[in-house]
Amino acid sequence: MVNVKLCGIGKSYVPGKPVLESLDLEIASGELFFLLGPSGCGKSTLLRMIAGFVPPSCGQIYFGERDMTGVPPEKRNTAMVFQSYALWPHMTVRENVAFGLETLGVKGAEKAERIERALEIVQLNDFAVRKPPSLSGGQQQRVALARALVVNPQVLLLDEPLSNLDAKLRDSMRSEIRRICKEAKLTAIYVTHDRKEALSMADRIALLDQGRLQQVGTPREIYRRPANRFVAGFIGDCNLLPGEVSATGTVTTAAGDFQVDDCPEKGAKVLLMIRPESIAAGQGACNNFEASPRDGSFLGEACLWKLSGDGFTLEWLEPDSVLSPNGSKMNFHVPREHIAVIPEC
C-alpha cells in the first residue's frame, strides 16, 4: 500500500483552455477513493495522469515520497481495470490472469501461487479453465480485477468498471469490489459518474465539475454538508429554499423561520439545502411549516410528493408509502441538523 499525493496537478490540451484546473489531493494508503462527476469534468483525465498515460501540464504526482510525474506507465507499478474488461477471449480465466505475470517475468511456483491467490480473492477458482465468453458480465469483471491484483500493484485504478453491467448486477458488484480492495489492502482510485456507486462504496469522494475540484469528503459529509449548489444537486435529490439570515440568527424563508447549525452573519443571502427524506410529517421542536401534498408518485418503498405552500414548493419523500390525503393542508418539520446552509450564488 502507498499514499498518492497530487500537488498542483492540471491538464490543458489547448493553451488557456484547461481540461483540469490545478488541484491538490492526498489519497491515504489503503483508501478506496472516488473521483466523481459528470461526463467531461476531467475525472478520467486525472486517472490517466496518475497511471502515466497522459502527461500533466503542471504539477507533480507522488506515490509515497517518490515523484512519479515523469515515470513511464510500465514503471509505476499500477494496474488499471477498464469498463470494457479487455480480456483475451481465446484464453482461459487462468491464462488471462497469468498474462501480466508473464510480462513481468514471474515464473514457476511463485507464478502459480499468485494466480491462485488472485482467483481466490475474486472467488473464481472454480472457473479457472473457462473462457471469458462463457462467463457473465460480473464474472468477467472479476477476472479483470484478478488480472490487476496478481501483479501486486501499488495503486489500483478503476475507470467506470461497472458501467457495462445491468442495474441488479451493478448493485451486487459494488460490495464485491469494495471487499476485494479491502481484502487485498489496496490503495484504489475509482472513477464514476454514478453517485450511488460512490456513496455506497467510497471511503472518501472528490467531486469535480468542469475541470474544477468542488469538494472532498466522506460520502456522509458530501451528502449532508455540500459545499455549493452543484454538489448539493449532483450528489442527490434536494430542495433549495432561498432565505436571509435574520438578526436572531435564524434564516427567514417563504416557508417560515428556520433554525440551522453554522448560521452565517446577519443579512447573508443563503440557500437552505433540505433532502426530501429529511422532511417529516407533524409538529417538531423547531422548523415547522404548513403545506399541501400533491401529485404523489408511489415508488414502492416510499412515496414522492410535491408540497405546495404559500410562495414555496418542496419535494417530500414519505418513507412508509402511506398515501396521504392529496391536497389537504398538513404540518411538517425539518430537524435543524438535517439542513445545510450553502451560498446563494
LINDA-V386981 format. One record per backbone hydrogen bond with DSSP energy under -1.0 kcal/mol. NH is the residue of the N-H (numbers start at 1). CO is the residue of the C=O. Records with the same first field share a line. If there is no record, write none. Layout:
# LINDA-V386981
NH->CO  CO
This chain:
# LINDA-V386981
4->27
5->62
6->25
7->60
9->23
10->58
11->20
17->14
19->11
20->11
21->211
23->9
25->6
27->4
31->28
33->188
34->204
35->190
36->206
37->192
41->38
46->42
47->43
48->44
49->45
50->46
51->47
52->48
53->48
54->48
57->10
58->10
60->7
62->5
63->66
64->3
66->63
68->61
71->68
75->72
76->73
79->155
81->157
85->82
86->84
91->88
93->130
94->128
96->92
97->93
98->94
102->98
103->99
104->100
106->101
111->107
112->108
113->109
114->110
115->111
116->112
117->113
118->114
119->115
120->116
121->117
122->118
124->119
127->124
128->125
130->127
134->131
135->132
140->136
141->137
142->138
143->139
144->140
145->141
146->142
147->143
148->144
149->145
150->146
152->149
154->77
155->77
156->187
157->79
158->189
159->81
160->191
163->160
165->162
170->166
171->167
172->168
173->169
174->170
176->172
177->173
178->174
179->175
180->176
181->177
182->178
183->179
184->180
186->181
188->31
189->156
190->33
191->158
192->35
198->194
199->195
200->196
201->197
202->198
203->32
204->32
205->217
206->34
207->215
208->36
209->212
211->41
212->209
214->207
215->207
217->205
222->218
223->219
224->220
225->221
232->228
233->229
234->230
235->231
239->274
241->272
243->270
244->252
245->268
246->250
249->246
251->258
252->244
253->256
256->253
258->251
267->245
268->265
270->243
271->342
272->241
273->340
274->239
278->275
280->333
282->331
289->332
291->330
292->308
294->306
297->304
299->302
301->299
303->318
304->297
305->316
306->294
307->314
308->292
309->312
311->309
314->307
316->305
317->276
318->303
321->318
327->293
328->325
330->291
332->289
333->280
334->287
338->335
339->336
340->273
342->271
344->269
